[in-house]
Amino acid sequence: MAYSRHQSREYALQALYQIEIHQTKSLESIQALFDEIGHSEDAKTFATQLVLETLDKQKEIDAMLKENLEKWRLDRLSIIVRNLLRLAVFEMCFFDTPYQVVIDEAVTMAKEFVDDTARSFVNSVLQKIHDRYLKSKNPVPSEL
């Protein structure tokens, strides 16, 4: 069965959401969620990689988000938006995915999982992060 990376990103977002809600980072809980979903092993493997590596880089990602949220605090964002941004920042800054793909995917998922307001907010934050760290080659902060 073929898989799409979009589908894997959706699984990863759902897992990050559950991890934050249940305050657990166990690989078993991630695998249990993906087993319930029941799609291809390739989709689960890519989703698991995204989740684990996003969690591994969460301090750096959160520092980048905090620097680029205008009039917002990270802890005031909804759990789904916060984790969507984390996932996208990981993929854009620490993975090999082109930033245009990351932003497009994140905007699509914001529209699917939240609403149009979140879509434009996510687009704005990710574009700022791209311009600040990737386009200008500024160093990614280790932590704030």
Secondary structure, 3 states (H helix, E strand, C coil): CCCCHHHHHHHHHHHHHHHHHHCCCCHHHHHHHHHHHCCCHHHHHHHHHHHHHHHHCHHHHHHHHHHHCCCCCHHHCCHHHHHHHHHHHHHHHHCCCCHHHHHHHHHHHHHHHCCHHHHHHHHHHHHHHHHHHHHCCCCCCCCC
